[in-house]
Structure formats: C-alpha cells, structure tokens
Amino acid sequence: MSWVGNVEIMSLSDGHLNFDPCAFFPSIDAGEWGPYPEALTGEHRVDLNIGSFLVRSDGRTILVDTGMGP
C-alpha cells in the first residue's frame, strides 16, 4: 500500500499469464525479442501479472482495472 497525499493506493493482482510471445503477438518475429532477454523466461515465454489498483480518498473507493485487450 502506498500513499500520495491523502490518497491510499493498493496494488491488486487479478491473475497471472505465462505465454509464448510469438503466439500472443503474431506480427512480431521471434528474433525481434533478442534485445529484450529480461522480458522472457528461460523457456522463451513471458510471465505477466494482470493487475488493478484500489484507490481510496475522502470516503470514496475506486477500482482501477488496468485492462487487457484492444
């Protein structure tokens, strides 16, 4: 949990994905991932946390879904 002024921000996990980046991003060739080894696991997959944030301030609570999709 973090605070920015009087705003409380809590990070929430909405799930986890582990996928082949070439299947997920078919327009990107496997070789183009070469400069980004830190983005891939040893099995040439991407580990991704799907997250959202809970924001509280002035008696209000807002759920910010970071989303996924078009």
MDTraj code that builds the backbone (N, CA, C; nanometers):
import mdtraj as md
import numpy as np

residues = "MET SER TRP VAL GLY ASN VAL GLU ILE MET SER LEU SER ASP GLY HIS LEU ASN PHE ASP PRO CYS ALA PHE PHE PRO SER ILE ASP ALA GLY GLU TRP GLY PRO TYR PRO GLU ALA LEU THR GLY GLU HIS ARG VAL ASP LEU ASN ILE GLY SER PHE LEU VAL ARG SER ASP GLY ARG THR ILE LEU VAL ASP THR GLY MET GLY PRO".split()
xyz = np.array([
    [0.0837, -0.1168, 0.0000],
    [0.0000, 0.0000, 0.0000],
    [0.0888, 0.1239, 0.0000],
    [0.0469, 0.2240, -0.0750],
    [0.1215, 0.3491, -0.0831],
    [0.0256, 0.4654, -0.0613],
    [0.0839, 0.5761, -0.0242],
    [0.0064, 0.6981, -0.0056],
    [0.0648, 0.8088, -0.0933],
    [-0.0239, 0.8849, -0.1564],
    [0.0134, 1.0061, -0.2279],
    [-0.0774, 1.1135, -0.1689],
    [-0.0217, 1.1970, -0.0847],
    [-0.1044, 1.2931, -0.0118],
    [-0.2042, 1.2184, 0.0737],
    [-0.3329, 1.2476, 0.0580],
    [-0.4361, 1.1770, 0.1348],
    [-0.5017, 1.0644, 0.0540],
    [-0.4362, 1.0209, -0.0510],
    [-0.4886, 0.9145, -0.1373],
    [-0.4128, 0.7850, -0.1083],
    [-0.4876, 0.6811, -0.0738],
    [-0.4300, 0.5485, -0.0498],
    [-0.4410, 0.4678, -0.1783],
    [-0.3306, 0.4061, -0.2211],
    [-0.3284, 0.3269, -0.3442],
    [-0.2794, 0.1866, -0.3106],
    [-0.3612, 0.0883, -0.3441],
    [-0.3263, -0.0509, -0.3170],
    [-0.3229, -0.1281, -0.4479],
    [-0.2138, -0.1973, -0.4732],
    [-0.1988, -0.2804, -0.5920],
    [-0.2646, -0.4154, -0.5668],
    [-0.3451, -0.4622, -0.6611],
    [-0.4134, -0.5911, -0.6509],
    [-0.3783, -0.6775, -0.7709],
    [-0.3620, -0.8062, -0.7474],
    [-0.3380, -0.8986, -0.8579],
    [-0.4702, -0.9574, -0.9021],
    [-0.4923, -0.9545, -1.0323],
    [-0.6158, -1.0056, -1.0901],
    [-0.5906, -1.1374, -1.1627],
    [-0.4705, -1.1897, -1.1502],
    [-0.4364, -1.3145, -1.2170],
    [-0.2958, -1.3098, -1.2732],
    [-0.2586, -1.4155, -1.3413],
    [-0.1230, -1.4309, -1.3921],
    [-0.1288, -1.5010, -1.5274],
    [-0.0484, -1.4543, -1.6211],
    [-0.0382, -1.5182, -1.7525],
    [0.1057, -1.5621, -1.7777],
    [0.1212, -1.6734, -1.8435],
    [0.2505, -1.7213, -1.8906],
    [0.2260, -1.7677, -2.0339],
    [0.2864, -1.6980, -2.1306],
    [0.2508, -1.7273, -2.2693],
    [0.3705, -1.7163, -2.3627],
    [0.3542, -1.7776, -2.4797],
    [0.4514, -1.7686, -2.5888],
    [0.4302, -1.6325, -2.6561],
    [0.5290, -1.5436, -2.6535],
    [0.5083, -1.4100, -2.7090],
    [0.4793, -1.4100, -2.8592],
    [0.5303, -1.5091, -2.9314],
    [0.5063, -1.5134, -3.0757],
    [0.3616, -1.5523, -3.1072],
    [0.2987, -1.6281, -3.0177],
    [0.1575, -1.6617, -3.0364],
    [0.0695, -1.5450, -2.9933],
    [0.1118, -1.4749, -2.8900],
    [0.0333, -1.3632, -2.8358],
    [0.0460, -1.2386, -2.9238],
    [0.1665, -1.2174, -2.9782],
    [0.1939, -1.1049, -3.0679],
    [0.2389, -1.1616, -3.2028],
    [0.1477, -1.2144, -3.2830],
    [0.1875, -1.2856, -3.4056],
    [0.2589, -1.1990, -3.5090],
    [0.2460, -1.0687, -3.5018],
    [0.3126, -0.9829, -3.6004],
    [0.4586, -0.9553, -3.5639],
    [0.5029, -1.0036, -3.4462],
    [0.6411, -0.9822, -3.4026],
    [0.7173, -1.1141, -3.4161],
    [0.8214, -1.1145, -3.4972],
    [0.9031, -1.2322, -3.5208],
    [0.9825, -1.2681, -3.3947],
    [1.0077, -1.3969, -3.3714],
    [1.0803, -1.4431, -3.2533],
    [1.2160, -1.3746, -3.2384],
    [1.2843, -1.3492, -3.3496],
    [1.4151, -1.2856, -3.3444],
    [1.4125, -1.1433, -3.2913],
    [1.2991, -1.0775, -3.3023],
    [1.2880, -0.9402, -3.2547],
    [1.2866, -0.9301, -3.1023],
    [1.2702, -1.0430, -3.0334],
    [1.2746, -1.0432, -2.8872],
    [1.4185, -1.0473, -2.8355],
    [1.5162, -1.0719, -2.9232],
    [1.6571, -1.0829, -2.8850],
    [1.7101, -0.9709, -2.7971],
    [1.6816, -0.8440, -2.8279],
    [1.7339, -0.7339, -2.7460],
    [1.6669, -0.7213, -2.6084],
    [1.5661, -0.8035, -2.5807],
    [1.4914, -0.7903, -2.4556],
    [1.4899, -0.9206, -2.3755],
    [1.6066, -0.9766, -2.3450],
    [1.6093, -1.1057, -2.2752],
    [1.5449, -1.0991, -2.1364],
    [1.5468, -0.9813, -2.0745],
    [1.4875, -0.9682, -1.9407],
    [1.3354, -0.9808, -1.9433],
    [1.2749, -0.9689, -2.0610],
    [1.1298, -0.9802, -2.0730],
    [1.0836, -1.1248, -2.0875],
    [1.1792, -1.2174, -2.1078],
    [1.1452, -1.3573, -2.1332],
    [1.1984, -1.4495, -2.0256],
    [1.1284, -1.5601, -2.0046],
    [1.1776, -1.6643, -1.9155],
    [1.2795, -1.7485, -1.9919],
    [1.3421, -1.8441, -1.9259],
    [1.4376, -1.9339, -1.9906],
    [1.3746, -2.0195, -2.0989],
    [1.2413, -2.0355, -2.0929],
    [1.1694, -2.1150, -2.1926],
    [1.1145, -2.0279, -2.3051],
    [1.1647, -1.9031, -2.3177],
    [1.1204, -1.8073, -2.4196],
    [0.9709, -1.7787, -2.4073],
    [0.9270, -1.7550, -2.2833],
    [0.7878, -1.7211, -2.2559],
    [0.7846, -1.5903, -2.1774],
    [0.6689, -1.5285, -2.1728],
    [0.6500, -1.4054, -2.0978],
    [0.5663, -1.4361, -1.9742],
    [0.6128, -1.3931, -1.8576],
    [0.5363, -1.4005, -1.7336],
    [0.4755, -1.2630, -1.7103],
    [0.3455, -1.2562, -1.6937],
    [0.2789, -1.1276, -1.6827],
    [0.1751, -1.1306, -1.5718],
    [0.1843, -1.0356, -1.4801],
    [0.0834, -1.0192, -1.3773],
    [-0.0273, -0.9298, -1.4332],
    [-0.1499, -0.9720, -1.4186],
    [-0.2639, -0.8900, -1.4579],
    [-0.3084, -0.8174, -1.3320],
    [-0.3013, -0.6867, -1.3329],
    [-0.3254, -0.6136, -1.2096],
    [-0.4300, -0.5062, -1.2190],
    [-0.4637, -0.4560, -1.1020],
    [-0.5550, -0.3439, -1.0891],
    [-0.5138, -0.2677, -0.9634],
    [-0.5765, -0.1542, -0.9415],
    [-0.5440, -0.0716, -0.8259],
    [-0.6720, -0.0324, -0.7535],
    [-0.6657, -0.0322, -0.6218],
    [-0.7730, 0.0166, -0.5379],
    [-0.7284, 0.1529, -0.4859],
    [-0.8085, 0.2551, -0.5123],
    [-0.7735, 0.3916, -0.4748],
    [-0.8784, 0.4414, -0.3759],
    [-0.8324, 0.4887, -0.2591],
    [-0.9252, 0.5377, -0.1570],
    [-0.8872, 0.6792, -0.1157],
    [-0.9889, 0.7652, -0.1063],
    [-0.9675, 0.9022, -0.0610],
    [-1.1025, 0.9667, -0.0326],
    [-1.1068, 1.0493, 0.0674],
    [-1.2275, 1.1267, 0.1002],
    [-1.3527, 1.0405, 0.1099],
    [-1.3395, 0.9209, 0.1691],
    [-1.4548, 0.8337, 0.1880],
    [-1.5011, 0.7614, 0.0630],
    [-1.4259, 0.7691, -0.0429],
    [-1.4617, 0.7017, -0.1677],
    [-1.3592, 0.5946, -0.1992],
    [-1.4057, 0.4900, -0.2666],
    [-1.3187, 0.3810, -0.3107],
    [-1.3412, 0.3591, -0.4589],
    [-1.2316, 0.3553, -0.5344],
    [-1.2381, 0.3358, -0.6794],
    [-1.1492, 0.2177, -0.7165],
    [-1.2011, 0.1263, -0.7967],
    [-1.1229, 0.0163, -0.8507],
    [-1.0815, 0.0541, -0.9912],
    [-0.9499, 0.0586, -1.0167],
    [-0.8961, 0.0917, -1.1494],
    [-0.8452, -0.0380, -1.2105],
    [-0.9180, -0.0877, -1.3093],
    [-0.8777, -0.2087, -1.3791],
    [-0.7866, -0.1670, -1.4936],
    [-0.6622, -0.2165, -1.4935],
    [-0.5665, -0.1754, -1.5958],
    [-0.5988, -0.2353, -1.7310],
    [-0.6852, -0.3346, -1.7346],
    [-0.7397, -0.3863, -1.8593],
    [-0.6434, -0.4657, -1.9429],
    [-0.7000, -0.5285, -2.0433],
    [-0.6216, -0.6024, -2.1403],
    [-0.7100, -0.6191, -2.2622],
    [-0.6585, -0.5869, -2.3762],
    [-0.7385, -0.6018, -2.4973],
    [-0.7204, -0.4832, -2.5897],
    [-0.8054, -0.4750, -2.6903],
    [-0.7908, -0.3678, -2.7883],
    [-0.8094, -0.2286, -2.7262],
])
top = md.Topology()
chain = top.add_chain()
for i, resn in enumerate(residues, 1):
    res = top.add_residue(resn, chain, resSeq=i)
    for name in ("N", "CA", "C"):
        top.add_atom(name, md.element.get_by_symbol(name[0]), res)
traj = md.Trajectory(xyz[None], top)
